Amino acid sequence: MSVHVKTNDTVIILSGKDKGKKGKVLAVSPKENKIIVEGCNMIKKHVKPRKMGDKGGIVDAESAMYACKAMLVCPKCGKPTRVAHKILADGTKERLCKKCGETF
């Protein structure tokens, strides 16, 4: 399965409790069609101390969310956009912004 976003892309959240938030993609899981976005979909995680001297407790962490709930933000025009693909003469694929037509 293919996901329309890559690691380090900037996305905007389309639905859910974090609707409208912008964030950087930290991780992509194409098999599950999920992504982890910085500062979005926060959960409380109970952490156990692993070594002597480590502190346990409740930690805030980002949780995975479906990739279809996020839309890519074009780095050139700054607008949320769908991704178009263009195949170059040498056979490589390039991602294009549907709004401004720039490659990224």
TIVO-2410 file (N, C-alpha, C; in nm, 3 decimals):
# residues 104
REC num residu      c1      c2      c3 atome chaine
REC   1      M   0.083  -0.118   0.000     N      A
REC   1      M   0.000   0.000   0.000    CA      A
REC   1      M   0.088   0.125   0.000     C      A
REC   2      S   0.045   0.228  -0.068     N      A
REC   2      S   0.124   0.350  -0.079    CA      A
REC   2      S   0.058   0.463   0.001     C      A
REC   3      V   0.140   0.543   0.067     N      A
REC   3      V   0.091   0.657   0.145    CA      A
REC   3      V   0.135   0.785   0.074     C      A
REC   4      H   0.046   0.885   0.071     N      A
REC   4      H   0.074   1.009  -0.003    CA      A
REC   4      H   0.170   1.104   0.067     C      A
REC   5      V   0.205   1.077   0.193     N      A
REC   5      V   0.299   1.162   0.265    CA      A
REC   5      V   0.425   1.085   0.300     C      A
REC   6      K   0.534   1.158   0.318     N      A
REC   6      K   0.662   1.098   0.356    CA      A
REC   6      K   0.707   1.159   0.489     C      A
REC   7      T   0.809   1.099   0.548     N      A
REC   7      T   0.866   1.152   0.671    CA      A
REC   7      T   0.922   1.292   0.644     C      A
REC   8      N   0.907   1.382   0.741     N      A
REC   8      N   0.949   1.523   0.736    CA      A
REC   8      N   0.861   1.614   0.651     C      A
REC   9      D   0.750   1.563   0.595     N      A
REC   9      D   0.654   1.648   0.526    CA      A
REC   9      D   0.573   1.726   0.629     C      A
REC  10      T   0.523   1.843   0.592     N      A
REC  10      T   0.432   1.918   0.677    CA      A
REC  10      T   0.290   1.886   0.633     C      A
REC  11      V   0.204   1.853   0.729     N      A
REC  11      V   0.065   1.818   0.697    CA      A
REC  11      V  -0.029   1.900   0.783     C      A
REC  12      I  -0.155   1.909   0.739     N      A
REC  12      I  -0.261   1.970   0.816    CA      A
REC  12      I  -0.364   1.862   0.844     C      A
REC  13      I  -0.417   1.860   0.967     N      A
REC  13      I  -0.512   1.756   1.007    CA      A
REC  13      I  -0.652   1.797   0.961     C      A
REC  14      L  -0.722   1.703   0.895     N      A
REC  14      L  -0.852   1.732   0.836    CA      A
REC  14      L  -0.969   1.703   0.930     C      A
REC  15      S  -0.956   1.605   1.020     N      A
REC  15      S  -1.068   1.570   1.106    CA      A
REC  15      S  -1.020   1.521   1.241     C      A
REC  16      G  -1.112   1.519   1.337     N      A
REC  16      G  -1.080   1.472   1.470    CA      A
REC  16      G  -1.056   1.587   1.566     C      A
REC  17      K  -1.005   1.554   1.685     N      A
REC  17      K  -0.988   1.655   1.790    CA      A
REC  17      K  -0.880   1.757   1.757     C      A
REC  18      D  -0.789   1.724   1.667     N      A
REC  18      D  -0.680   1.815   1.629    CA      A
REC  18      D  -0.703   1.880   1.493     C      A
REC  19      K  -0.828   1.889   1.448     N      A
REC  19      K  -0.861   1.944   1.317    CA      A
REC  19      K  -0.804   2.085   1.300     C      A
REC  20      G  -0.734   2.107   1.188     N      A
REC  20      G  -0.677   2.238   1.158    CA      A
REC  20      G  -0.534   2.257   1.204     C      A
REC  21      K  -0.482   2.166   1.284     N      A
REC  21      K  -0.344   2.178   1.332    CA      A
REC  21      K  -0.245   2.140   1.223     C      A
REC  22      K  -0.130   2.208   1.222     N      A
REC  22      K  -0.021   2.174   1.131    CA      A
REC  22      K   0.089   2.105   1.209     C      A
REC  23      G   0.157   2.011   1.146     N      A
REC  23      G   0.267   1.943   1.212    CA      A
REC  23      G   0.353   1.868   1.113     C      A
REC  24      K   0.471   1.828   1.161     N      A
REC  24      K   0.567   1.755   1.079    CA      A
REC  24      K   0.543   1.605   1.098     C      A
REC  25      V   0.553   1.529   0.990     N      A
REC  25      V   0.537   1.384   0.997    CA      A
REC  25      V   0.665   1.323   1.054     C      A
REC  26      L   0.651   1.253   1.166     N      A
REC  26      L   0.766   1.191   1.232    CA      A
REC  26      L   0.792   1.050   1.182     C      A
REC  27      A   0.684   0.975   1.154     N      A
REC  27      A   0.698   0.836   1.109    CA      A
REC  27      A   0.582   0.798   1.018     C      A
REC  28      V   0.609   0.709   0.924     N      A
REC  28      V   0.507   0.660   0.831    CA      A
REC  28      V   0.505   0.508   0.835     C      A
REC  29      S   0.385   0.451   0.844     N      A
REC  29      S   0.369   0.306   0.842    CA      A
REC  29      S   0.278   0.270   0.725     C      A
REC  30      P   0.336   0.243   0.606     N      A
REC  30      P   0.255   0.216   0.487    CA      A
REC  30      P   0.171   0.089   0.498     C      A
REC  31      K   0.219  -0.009   0.573     N      A
REC  31      K   0.146  -0.135   0.588    CA      A
REC  31      K   0.011  -0.113   0.657     C      A
REC  32      E   0.010  -0.028   0.759     N      A
REC  32      E  -0.113   0.003   0.833    CA      A
REC  32      E  -0.183   0.127   0.779     C      A
REC  33      N  -0.120   0.199   0.685     N      A
REC  33      N  -0.171   0.324   0.628    CA      A
REC  33      N  -0.185   0.431   0.738     C      A
REC  34      K  -0.086   0.436   0.829     N      A
REC  34      K  -0.090   0.530   0.940    CA      A
REC  34      K   0.036   0.617   0.944     C      A
REC  35      I   0.021   0.734   1.007     N      A
REC  35      I   0.133   0.826   1.024    CA      A
REC  35      I   0.134   0.877   1.168     C      A
REC  36      I   0.250   0.927   1.211     N      A
REC  36      I   0.261   0.994   1.341    CA      A
REC  36      I   0.302   1.138   1.313     C      A
REC  37      V   0.219   1.233   1.361     N      A
REC  37      V   0.241   1.375   1.336    CA      A
REC  37      V   0.282   1.442   1.467     C      A
REC  38      E   0.384   1.527   1.457     N      A
REC  38      E   0.439   1.597   1.574    CA      A
REC  38      E   0.334   1.689   1.638     C      A
REC  39      G   0.308   1.667   1.766     N      A
REC  39      G   0.215   1.751   1.841    CA      A
REC  39      G   0.068   1.724   1.820     C      A
REC  40      C   0.033   1.621   1.744     N      A
REC  40      C  -0.106   1.589   1.716    CA      A
REC  40      C  -0.140   1.449   1.767     C      A
REC  41      N  -0.267   1.427   1.800     N      A
REC  41      N  -0.317   1.298   1.848    CA      A
REC  41      N  -0.240   1.251   1.972     C      A
REC  42      M  -0.229   1.341   2.069     N      A
REC  42      M  -0.152   1.314   2.192    CA      A
REC  42      M  -0.228   1.218   2.284     C      A
REC  43      I  -0.152   1.126   2.344     N      A
REC  43      I  -0.208   1.031   2.440    CA      A
REC  43      I  -0.123   1.032   2.567     C      A
REC  44      K  -0.178   0.980   2.674     N      A
REC  44      K  -0.103   0.963   2.799    CA      A
REC  44      K  -0.048   0.821   2.800     C      A
REC  45      K   0.081   0.810   2.822     N      A
REC  45      K   0.147   0.680   2.819    CA      A
REC  45      K   0.209   0.654   2.956     C      A
REC  46      H   0.180   0.538   3.014     N      A
REC  46      H   0.235   0.502   3.144    CA      A
REC  46      H   0.370   0.434   3.122     C      A
REC  47      V   0.477   0.497   3.171     N      A
REC  47      V   0.612   0.448   3.148    CA      A
REC  47      V   0.669   0.391   3.277     C      A
REC  48      K   0.724   0.273   3.267     N      A
REC  48      K   0.784   0.205   3.380    CA      A
REC  48      K   0.934   0.238   3.382     C      A
REC  49      P   0.992   0.259   3.500     N      A
REC  49      P   1.137   0.284   3.504    CA      A
REC  49      P   1.214   0.161   3.458     C      A
REC  50      R   1.304   0.176   3.363     N      A
REC  50      R   1.377   0.063   3.305    CA      A
REC  50      R   1.505   0.030   3.383     C      A
REC  51      K   1.581   0.132   3.419     N      A
REC  51      K   1.709   0.112   3.491    CA      A
REC  51      K   1.700   0.171   3.631     C      A
REC  52      M   1.797   0.140   3.711     N      A
REC  52      M   1.805   0.201   3.843    CA      A
REC  52      M   1.826   0.351   3.826     C      A
REC  53      G   1.747   0.429   3.895     N      A
REC  53      G   1.762   0.574   3.885    CA      A
REC  53      G   1.670   0.638   3.784     C      A
REC  54      D   1.614   0.559   3.690     N      A
REC  54      D   1.518   0.612   3.592    CA      A
REC  54      D   1.387   0.645   3.662     C      A
REC  55      K   1.316   0.744   3.610     N      A
REC  55      K   1.187   0.778   3.666    CA      A
REC  55      K   1.076   0.722   3.579     C      A
REC  56      G   0.976   0.667   3.642     N      A
REC  56      G   0.857   0.623   3.572    CA      A
REC  56      G   0.753   0.733   3.581     C      A
REC  57      G   0.636   0.708   3.526     N      A
REC  57      G   0.529   0.807   3.537    CA      A
REC  57      G   0.443   0.810   3.413     C      A
REC  58      I   0.364   0.915   3.404     N      A
REC  58      I   0.274   0.932   3.290    CA      A
REC  58      I   0.335   1.035   3.197     C      A
REC  59      V   0.354   0.996   3.072     N      A
REC  59      V   0.420   1.080   2.971    CA      A
REC  59      V   0.325   1.107   2.856     C      A
REC  60      D   0.328   1.228   2.801     N      A
REC  60      D   0.252   1.260   2.680    CA      A
REC  60      D   0.330   1.211   2.559     C      A
REC  61      A   0.261   1.143   2.466     N      A
REC  61      A   0.326   1.093   2.346    CA      A
REC  61      A   0.231   1.105   2.227     C      A
REC  62      E   0.288   1.115   2.107     N      A
REC  62      E   0.207   1.118   1.985    CA      A
REC  62      E   0.164   0.977   1.950     C      A
REC  63      S   0.041   0.963   1.906     N      A
REC  63      S  -0.012   0.833   1.866    CA      A
REC  63      S  -0.031   0.831   1.715     C      A
REC  64      A  -0.035   0.711   1.658     N      A
REC  64      A  -0.054   0.697   1.513    CA      A
REC  64      A  -0.196   0.734   1.474     C      A
REC  65      M  -0.210   0.787   1.354     N      A
REC  65      M  -0.343   0.820   1.300    CA      A
REC  65      M  -0.345   0.782   1.153     C      A
REC  66      Y  -0.465   0.763   1.099     N      A
REC  66      Y  -0.476   0.725   0.958    CA      A
REC  66      Y  -0.427   0.838   0.868     C      A
REC  67      A  -0.356   0.802   0.762     N      A
REC  67      A  -0.296   0.900   0.670    CA      A
REC  67      A  -0.403   0.978   0.595     C      A
REC  68      C  -0.522   0.919   0.576     N      A
REC  68      C  -0.629   0.987   0.502    CA      A
REC  68      C  -0.685   1.107   0.580     C      A
REC  69      K  -0.654   1.116   0.710     N      A
REC  69      K  -0.701   1.228   0.792    CA      A
REC  69      K  -0.606   1.348   0.786     C      A
REC  70      A  -0.499   1.337   0.708     N      A
REC  70      A  -0.402   1.445   0.696    CA      A
REC  70      A  -0.382   1.481   0.550     C      A
REC  71      M  -0.364   1.611   0.524     N      A
REC  71      M  -0.340   1.658   0.388    CA      A
REC  71      M  -0.206   1.730   0.383     C      A
REC  72      L  -0.130   1.702   0.281     N      A
REC  72      L   0.002   1.760   0.264    CA      A
REC  72      L  -0.005   1.910   0.242     C      A
REC  73      V   0.087   1.985   0.302     N      A
REC  73      V   0.098   2.130   0.281    CA      A
REC  73      V   0.217   2.153   0.189     C      A
REC  74      C   0.192   2.224   0.079     N      A
REC  74      C   0.298   2.251  -0.019    CA      A
REC  74      C   0.403   2.344   0.043     C      A
REC  75      P   0.532   2.307   0.035     N      A
REC  75      P   0.635   2.393   0.091    CA      A
REC  75      P   0.655   2.524   0.013     C      A
REC  76      K   0.614   2.527  -0.114     N      A
REC  76      K   0.633   2.647  -0.197    CA      A
REC  76      K   0.521   2.749  -0.176     C      A
REC  77      C   0.393   2.706  -0.192     N      A
REC  77      C   0.281   2.801  -0.181    CA      A
REC  77      C   0.217   2.802  -0.043     C      A
REC  78      G   0.245   2.701   0.041     N      A
REC  78      G   0.195   2.698   0.178    CA      A
REC  78      G   0.049   2.659   0.192     C      A
REC  79      K  -0.011   2.607   0.084     N      A
REC  79      K  -0.152   2.567   0.088    CA      A
REC  79      K  -0.166   2.416   0.099     C      A
REC  80      P  -0.273   2.368   0.166     N      A
REC  80      P  -0.298   2.223   0.168    CA      A
REC  80      P  -0.332   2.177   0.027     C      A
REC  81      T  -0.273   2.067  -0.015     N      A
REC  81      T  -0.290   2.024  -0.154    CA      A
REC  81      T  -0.284   1.873  -0.168     C      A
REC  82      R  -0.339   1.824  -0.278     N      A
REC  82      R  -0.324   1.684  -0.313    CA      A
REC  82      R  -0.191   1.670  -0.388     C      A
REC  83      V  -0.142   1.547  -0.397     N      A
REC  83      V  -0.013   1.523  -0.462    CA      A
REC  83      V  -0.036   1.467  -0.601     C      A
REC  84      A   0.030   1.527  -0.699     N      A
REC  84      A   0.031   1.476  -0.835    CA      A
REC  84      A   0.168   1.417  -0.861     C      A
REC  85      H   0.176   1.320  -0.949     N      A
REC  85      H   0.304   1.258  -0.982    CA      A
REC  85      H   0.335   1.280  -1.129     C      A
REC  86      K   0.463   1.307  -1.155     N      A
REC  86      K   0.509   1.327  -1.293    CA      A
REC  86      K   0.628   1.235  -1.315     C      A
REC  87      I   0.625   1.159  -1.422     N      A
REC  87      I   0.736   1.070  -1.455    CA      A
REC  87      I   0.827   1.143  -1.553     C      A
REC  88      L   0.953   1.156  -1.513     N      A
REC  88      L   1.051   1.227  -1.595    CA      A
REC  88      L   1.105   1.137  -1.706     C      A
REC  89      A   1.183   1.196  -1.796     N      A
REC  89      A   1.238   1.123  -1.910    CA      A
REC  89      A   1.331   1.009  -1.868     C      A
REC  90      D   1.403   1.027  -1.757     N      A
REC  90      D   1.496   0.923  -1.713    CA      A
REC  90      D   1.426   0.813  -1.631     C      A
REC  91      G   1.293   0.822  -1.614     N      A
REC  91      G   1.217   0.717  -1.547    CA      A
REC  91      G   1.191   0.741  -1.399     C      A
REC  92      T   1.243   0.851  -1.343     N      A
REC  92      T   1.219   0.878  -1.202    CA      A
REC  92      T   1.086   0.951  -1.184     C      A
REC  93      K   1.027   0.932  -1.066     N      A
REC  93      K   0.899   0.995  -1.035    CA      A
REC  93      K   0.920   1.118  -0.950     C      A
REC  94      E   0.840   1.222  -0.976     N      A
REC  94      E   0.850   1.348  -0.904    CA      A
REC  94      E   0.713   1.384  -0.847     C      A
REC  95      R   0.711   1.443  -0.727     N      A
REC  95      R   0.583   1.486  -0.668    CA      A
REC  95      R   0.557   1.632  -0.704     C      A
REC  96      L   0.432   1.662  -0.741     N      A
REC  96      L   0.393   1.796  -0.780    CA      A
REC  96      L   0.279   1.845  -0.691     C      A
REC  97      C   0.272   1.977  -0.673     N      A
REC  97      C   0.159   2.041  -0.604    CA      A
REC  97      C   0.046   2.060  -0.704     C      A
REC  98      K  -0.075   2.021  -0.668     N      A
REC  98      K  -0.189   2.037  -0.758    CA      A
REC  98      K  -0.232   2.183  -0.771     C      A
REC  99      K  -0.197   2.267  -0.671     N      A
REC  99      K  -0.240   2.407  -0.673    CA      A
REC  99      K  -0.146   2.495  -0.754     C      A
REC 100      C  -0.015   2.487  -0.724     N      A
REC 100      C   0.081   2.577  -0.792    CA      A
REC 100      C   0.164   2.510  -0.900     C      A
REC 101      G   0.166   2.375  -0.901     N      A
REC 101      G   0.239   2.301  -1.003    CA      A
REC 101      G   0.387   2.285  -0.977     C      A
REC 102      E   0.435   2.333  -0.862     N      A
REC 102      E   0.578   2.322  -0.828    CA      A
REC 102      E   0.613   2.182  -0.781     C      A
REC 103      T   0.737   2.142  -0.804     N      A
REC 103      T   0.784   2.012  -0.758    CA      A
REC 103      T   0.841   2.024  -0.617     C      A
REC 104      F   0.829   1.914  -0.541     N      A
REC 104      F   0.887   1.911  -0.406    CA      A
REC 104      F   0.926   1.770  -0.370     C      A
***
